[in-house]
Amino acid sequence: MIKALTFTFICFISFYSCSEDKDDKVTQANITLNFNHSWNNTPVTNMGFNTVQFINENGEELSITKLRYLISRISLENTLGEKFTLNGYNLVDVTNNSNLSFTPTNTIPTGTYNKVSFIFGFNNEDNYNNNYQDLNSASWFVPTMLGGGYHYMQLEGKFIDNTETETGYAYHAIRAIDNSGTTPVFKDTFFEVNLGEITISNDTQLNINMNIAEWFKNPKTWDLNILNNMLMPNFDAQILMFENGQSVFKLKSINP
């Protein structure tokens, strides 16, 4: 009888332990950022590139032939004020349908974060010199005469100008530089994208949309007949891109 009770007790303990193992809560998780793209409510992929099919706020018809942009410094801040910055950066290349998803190598504690954000481009610390060989191989660097460092975005295509001629445009975002004086003047044009509050209970995917139309309309209406090329050395144009970029990214959904 005693042996039977002992055996039953051992089985109970074993079962309970196994149940506890299965019910253990995940304490660390990965986070993945998935980037999709639209022109207002119309989805955009590279399958639709090279065709004049979009109309910007200024009424110009245009196409997209290239779209690449850099994101970095993904960070999460919880309700206690603790901030976690994730490793790495990602060159999203819509043209070649590559790097549309990015999963940093380090994990984060599960829980509620009242602010989840990333940097569009590089901040000044990361944008110092040209030490990223993968970005150099992708011809992503900025010439020394324009301050060095790296692009934030390359958006290119063609538009129908005011003479009804199909004309190329190159909407390239970099750190703004004014070379008109004896000493170059710089202005920061990277910006933080705040995705808002997110609860992470296990590995989580954030589905983020770039509305490309916003680059041309909010808060300043962009006139491609005036601003279409040679925009990298154009200090004022870079400031306009910075201002219009604030409304470009939105968190659309979360997959837990």
Order of alpha helices (4+ residues) and beta strands (2+ residues): alpha-beta-beta-beta-beta-beta-beta-beta-beta-beta-beta-beta-alpha-beta-beta-beta-beta-beta-beta-alpha-beta
